[in-house]
Amino acid sequence: MPRADQPGADGVVIVGGGFAGLYTALALAAQPSHPPLLLIEPQERFLFLPLLYELLSGELRAWEIAPRYDRLLAGRGVAWLQDRVERIDRVSRTLQTRQGRTLPYGRLVLASGAGENRFGVAGADRHALGFRTLADVERLQELVTDLRRRRRPLQRLVVVGAGPTGVELACKLADMLQGAALVELIEQGGVILPASRAFSRDQALRALQRRDVRLRTGTRVLTVEADGVQLARGGDPQPDRLAADGVIWTGGLAFHPPRIEPEPARDPQGRLLCDATLQLTGSDAVDLFVAGDLASPSAPPADGPADAAPPAALPATAQVAFQQATLLADNLRRSLEGEPLEPFRWNDLGEMMSLGVGDACLTAAGLTLAGPLAFRLRRLAYLSRMPGLNQQLRAAAGWLSEALPLAQRTGAGR
């Protein structure tokens, strides 16, 4: 019988413990007589990224949105290896890790997610902060605390990128700063939230205006410096320098999966091409699957009709990863048992955005809502998506313990 960290030729290895990887592991583990399962993830904690803004503002605590993998997987039939995969040999069906392990696999899931894309902007790697990790949150909290304590004239934070992350972060920072510094939101395109619904965009613009966040669209960041940024607006050849006490980069995603030999096909953004079943493209890739941000479903299923249209591009969101995980768990079982695979069909359930402390907007099933009630419904929706019932109950107990004293102080419970 193979060891937990060597699932063998009939086992499933999942590379990456984000939404797609972890939830696929949990869904497959819930099936009866599931194959040996190994999750390889270098981080100690799973991070529920949509609630990272509430961790930044102190509305939630780290244990509520960042549970440990050993706690999440205990007794679930999933082994966890805290290591990083560096090379995959498709011929021998083995992978090599940073710590020197060579592991075989029967089926392999690539779900290592995405990192930040600084697009080669000079100084961005050295001087700009990110917003994707617990360490990023701690650095930003320290920066906000320092700005509130100093309260010098013309203090400023710059947020680069007006997609969902940049907009949500700008609103949260403005509330946390309480007037101690200006927040500038820089967007190269002509509008904020270009892929979002009109209602979300309208509510986001109102939220930014209420907080006096300075929005600069059609503006490109040329360089990031220790104390500011160089900007170019439209066709103006003269760059504009903006002094800043901190720059937070949210301007895009980069995809860096482990080295794979032979090299599989990729899309122009670097994501791995797969068909609608989430199987890597190519007749020799029956044992490889890809999910989450790293997946680019750009081809119909291999066993589908020759004239089938390729699946539509999917947004890089947790909602997509949740839905892929359920389908992928079933397809992994079908693949091992020699059964036909099912195509992934995304069901767009709407979108939710945090727009400051205690504020949010949502659109779902014909419902549009903004304000404190939307904030509470958003939190409830994410509670139901926490990995595992135990974590859901622990998070719910924590949130209730905070909500009840607040209701008593405000008289809301009378």
C-alpha positions in Angstrom: 0.0 0.0 0.0 1.5 3.4 -1.0 2.5 5.9 1.7 0.3 9.0 2.1 2.9 11.1 0.3 3.2 8.6 -2.6 -0.4 7.9 -3.9 0.9 5.5 -6.6 -0.3 4.8 -10.2 -4.0 4.8 -9.2 -3.8 7.9 -7.0 -4.7 11.5 -7.6 -2.2 14.3 -6.9 -3.4 17.9 -6.8 -0.9 20.6 -7.2 -2.0 23.8 -5.4 -4.3 24.3 -2.4 -6.3 27.3 -3.5 -10.0 27.3 -4.3 -9.8 24.9 -7.2 -7.3 22.5 -5.7 -8.6 22.3 -2.2 -12.2 22.1 -3.1 -11.5 19.4 -5.7 -9.7 17.4 -3.1 -12.6 17.7 -0.6 -15.2 16.9 -3.2 -13.4 13.8 -4.4 -12.7 12.7 -0.8 -16.4 12.9 -0.1 -17.1 10.2 -2.7 -17.3 6.6 -1.6 -14.2 4.4 -2.4 -12.2 7.4 -3.6 -8.6 6.9 -4.9 -5.6 7.8 -2.7 -5.4 11.6 -2.6 -2.4 13.9 -2.1 -2.6 17.7 -2.0 0.7 19.5 -2.5 0.7 23.1 -1.2 3.6 25.0 0.2 1.6 27.4 2.4 0.5 26.5 5.9 -2.9 28.1 5.6 -5.7 28.2 3.0 -6.7 31.8 2.3 -10.3 32.7 1.5 -9.3 35.5 -0.8 -12.7 37.3 -1.3 -12.7 38.1 2.5 -9.1 39.4 2.6 -10.5 43.0 2.6 -12.4 42.3 5.8 -9.2 40.8 7.4 -7.4 44.0 6.4 -10.0 46.2 8.1 -10.3 44.1 11.2 -13.9 43.1 10.5 -12.7 39.5 10.4 -9.8 37.6 12.1 -7.2 35.5 10.5 -8.4 32.1 11.8 -11.8 32.8 10.2 -10.6 33.3 6.7 -7.2 31.4 6.8 -7.6 28.0 8.4 -4.7 25.6 8.6 -4.5 22.8 6.0 -3.9 20.2 8.6 -7.1 21.2 10.4 -9.1 21.3 7.3 -8.0 17.9 6.0 -7.8 16.0 9.3 -9.9 12.8 9.0 -11.0 13.7 5.4 -8.9 11.0 3.6 -6.6 13.6 1.9 -2.9 13.7 2.6 -1.2 17.1 2.6 2.4 17.6 1.6 3.8 21.1 2.5 6.2 21.4 -0.5 6.3 23.0 -3.9 6.2 21.1 -7.2 9.0 22.3 -9.6 9.0 19.8 -12.4 6.5 17.4 -14.0 7.5 14.5 -16.3 4.5 13.5 -18.4 6.3 10.5 -19.8 7.2 8.8 -16.5 4.1 10.2 -14.8 6.2 11.6 -11.9 6.8 15.0 -10.4 9.7 16.5 -8.5 9.4 18.8 -5.6 11.6 21.6 -4.2 12.5 19.4 -1.2 13.9 16.6 -3.5 10.9 14.2 -3.6 10.1 12.3 -6.7 6.4 11.2 -6.6 4.4 9.1 -9.1 0.8 9.9 -10.0 -2.1 8.3 -11.7 -4.0 11.5 -12.4 -2.6 14.9 -11.9 -4.5 18.2 -11.3 -2.7 21.4 -11.9 -4.3 24.2 -9.8 -1.4 26.3 -8.7 -3.3 29.5 -9.4 -1.9 32.9 -10.3 0.5 35.5 -9.1 0.7 39.2 -9.6 1.7 40.6 -13.0 3.7 43.8 -12.7 4.0 44.0 -16.6 7.7 44.9 -16.4 7.0 48.3 -15.0 10.2 49.7 -13.6 10.4 49.6 -9.9 7.1 47.8 -9.4 8.7 44.7 -8.0 10.9 46.6 -5.5 8.6 49.3 -4.4 4.9 48.3 -4.8 3.0 46.2 -2.3 0.8 43.4 -3.3 -2.5 42.2 -1.9 -2.7 38.4 -2.1 -1.2 37.1 1.1 -1.4 37.4 4.9 2.0 39.0 4.8 0.6 41.6 2.4 -2.3 42.4 4.8 0.1 42.8 7.7 2.3 45.3 5.7 -0.7 47.3 4.7 -2.1 47.4 8.2 1.3 48.7 9.5 1.3 51.3 6.7 -2.2 52.6 7.5 -1.4 52.7 11.3 1.7 54.7 10.5 -0.1 57.2 8.3 -2.9 57.7 10.9 -0.3 58.3 13.6 1.8 60.8 11.6 -1.0 62.7 9.9 1.4 64.8 7.9 -0.1 67.1 5.1 -0.6 65.5 1.7 -0.2 61.9 2.7 -1.2 59.6 -0.1 -1.7 55.9 -1.0 -1.8 54.9 -4.7 -3.7 51.8 -5.8 -2.9 50.6 -9.3 -5.6 48.8 -11.2 -9.4 49.5 -11.0 -10.6 45.9 -11.4 -12.5 44.3 -8.5 -9.4 44.0 -6.2 -8.4 47.6 -6.7 -11.8 49.1 -6.3 -12.6 47.0 -3.2 -9.2 47.7 -1.7 -9.4 51.5 -2.3 -12.8 51.7 -0.6 -11.6 49.8 2.4 -8.3 51.8 2.7 -10.2 55.1 2.6 -12.4 54.0 5.5 -9.5 52.7 7.5 -7.4 55.9 7.0 -10.2 58.2 8.3 -8.9 61.2 6.4 -5.3 60.7 7.3 -4.3 60.2 3.7 -5.7 60.5 0.2 -6.3 57.4 -1.8 -5.6 57.5 -5.6 -6.9 54.8 -7.9 -5.1 54.5 -11.2 -6.6 52.7 -14.1 -5.0 52.4 -17.6 -8.4 51.7 -19.3 -11.2 54.1 -19.7 -13.6 52.7 -17.1 -13.4 50.9 -13.8 -14.6 47.3 -13.5 -14.8 46.7 -17.3 -16.0 43.1 -16.9 -18.6 43.8 -14.2 -22.3 44.5 -14.4 -23.6 48.0 -14.8 -25.1 48.0 -11.3 -21.9 47.0 -9.6 -19.9 49.6 -11.6 -22.4 52.3 -10.6 -22.4 51.4 -7.0 -18.6 51.2 -7.0 -18.3 54.7 -8.5 -20.7 56.1 -5.8 -18.7 54.4 -3.1 -15.4 55.8 -4.4 -16.9 59.3 -4.6 -18.4 59.2 -1.1 -14.9 58.3 0.2 -13.2 61.0 -1.9 -11.0 58.4 -3.6 -9.3 60.2 -6.5 -9.9 58.1 -9.7 -7.6 58.5 -12.7 -8.7 56.5 -15.7 -6.8 56.4 -19.0 -3.6 56.7 -17.0 -0.6 54.4 -17.3 2.0 53.8 -14.6 5.5 54.3 -16.1 7.6 53.7 -13.0 7.2 53.0 -9.3 9.6 54.7 -7.0 10.2 54.5 -3.2 8.2 57.7 -2.7 5.8 57.9 -5.7 4.9 57.0 -9.2 5.5 58.4 -12.7 2.3 58.5 -14.8 1.4 59.0 -18.4 -2.1 60.1 -19.3 -3.6 59.5 -22.8 -1.3 60.8 -25.5 0.4 63.4 -23.3 4.2 62.9 -23.8 5.0 64.7 -20.6 5.0 62.2 -17.6 3.3 63.3 -14.4 4.9 62.5 -11.0 2.7 61.7 -8.1 4.2 61.6 -4.6 3.0 58.6 -2.5 3.6 57.1 0.9 2.8 53.7 -0.5 1.8 52.0 -3.8 -0.4 48.9 -3.9 -0.4 46.9 -7.2 -3.5 45.1 -8.2 -3.1 45.5 -12.0 -3.2 41.9 -13.3 -2.4 38.2 -13.0 0.6 36.2 -14.0 0.6 32.4 -14.5 3.7 30.4 -13.6 2.9 26.7 -13.3 5.6 24.1 -12.5 7.9 23.2 -15.4 6.1 20.5 -17.5 7.9 18.2 -19.9 6.9 17.9 -22.7 5.6 21.5 -22.6 1.8 21.7 -23.0 0.0 24.3 -25.1 -0.8 27.7 -23.5 -2.9 30.7 -24.3 -1.4 34.2 -24.8 -1.7 34.9 -21.1 0.3 31.8 -20.2 -2.6 29.7 -18.9 -2.7 26.0 -19.8 -5.1 25.1 -22.6 -7.7 22.5 -21.7 -11.0 21.2 -23.2 -14.4 21.6 -21.7 -13.9 18.6 -19.4 -10.9 20.4 -17.8 -8.5 17.8 -19.3 -5.3 19.2 -20.7 -5.4 19.5 -24.5 -3.6 16.8 -26.5 -4.1 13.1 -27.1 -1.3 12.3 -24.7 -2.8 14.3 -21.8 -5.5 11.9 -20.6 -3.9 11.8 -17.1 -3.6 15.6 -16.7 -6.3 18.1 -15.6 -6.2 21.8 -14.9 -8.6 24.0 -13.0 -9.0 27.5 -11.5 -7.1 30.6 -12.6 -4.5 28.5 -14.5 -7.1 26.8 -16.8 -7.9 28.2 -20.2 -10.8 26.0 -21.6 -10.1 26.8 -25.2 -11.1 23.6 -27.0 -14.2 21.3 -27.1 -13.9 17.9 -25.4 -11.6 15.4 -27.2 -14.5 13.0 -27.7 -17.0 15.7 -28.7 -18.2 16.5 -32.2 -15.4 17.9 -34.5 -17.4 21.1 -35.2 -18.2 21.9 -31.6 -17.5 25.4 -30.5 -14.8 26.1 -27.9 -16.1 27.0 -24.4 -16.3 30.7 -23.6 -13.5 32.4 -21.6 -14.1 32.2 -17.9 -13.4 34.9 -15.3 -10.6 34.2 -12.8 -12.9 34.1 -9.8 -13.5 31.9 -6.8 -17.1 31.3 -8.1 -15.7 29.5 -11.2 -13.2 27.5 -9.1 -16.0 26.3 -6.8 -18.1 25.0 -9.6 -15.1 23.5 -11.5 -14.1 21.5 -8.3 -17.4 19.6 -8.2 -17.2 18.6 -11.9 -13.5 17.9 -11.8 -13.9 15.5 -8.8 -16.4 13.5 -10.8 -14.3 13.6 -14.0 -11.3 12.3 -12.1 -13.3 9.3 -10.9 -14.7 8.7 -14.4 -11.2 8.9 -15.8 -9.8 6.3 -13.5 -12.7 4.1 -14.2 -12.5 4.5 -18.0 -15.9 6.3 -18.2 -16.7 9.3 -20.5 -16.0 12.7 -19.0 -18.5 15.5 -18.6 -18.0 19.0 -19.9 -17.9 22.0 -17.5 -20.8 24.4 -17.8 -20.4 27.6 -15.8 -23.5 28.9 -14.0 -23.1 32.6 -13.5 -24.6 33.2 -10.0 -24.0 37.0 -10.0 -21.3 39.1 -8.4 -20.6 40.5 -5.0 -18.2 43.3 -4.0 -17.1 44.8 -0.7 -17.3 48.6 -1.0 -15.9 49.7 2.4 -16.3 48.9 6.0 -19.8 47.4 6.5 -20.7 48.2 2.9 -21.1 46.0 -0.2 -23.2 45.5 -3.3 -24.5 42.3 -5.0 -26.3 41.2 -8.1 -27.8 37.7 -8.2 -30.9 36.0 -9.6 -32.4 39.4 -10.7 -31.7 41.0 -7.3 -29.6 44.1 -7.0 -28.8 45.3 -3.5 -26.3 47.7 -2.0 -25.4 48.8 1.6 -25.2 47.1 5.0 -27.7 44.4 4.1 -25.7 43.5 1.0 -22.6 43.4 3.2 -24.3 40.9 5.5 -25.7 38.8 2.7 -22.3 38.7 1.1 -20.7 37.5 4.3 -23.4 34.8 4.7 -22.9 33.6 1.1 -19.2 33.2 1.7 -19.8 31.5 5.0 -21.7 28.8 3.1 -18.7 28.4 0.9 -16.1 27.9 3.6 -14.2 24.6 3.2 -15.7 22.0 5.4 -18.6 22.1 7.8 -16.3 22.5 10.8 -14.8 25.7 9.4 -18.3 27.0 8.5 -19.5 26.5 12.1 -16.4 28.0 13.7 -16.6 31.1 11.4 -20.3 31.4 12.1 -19.8 31.2 15.8 -17.1 33.9 15.6 -19.3 36.2 13.5 -22.2 35.8 15.8 -20.1 36.5 18.9 -19.3 39.9 17.4 -22.8 40.6 16.0 -24.7 40.0 19.2 -22.9 42.5 21.4 -23.2 45.1 18.6 -27.0 44.5 18.4 -27.3 44.9 22.2 -25.3 48.2 22.1 -27.4 49.6 19.3 -30.7 48.3 20.5 -31.2 46.3 17.3 -32.3 43.2 19.2 -35.2 44.9 21.0 
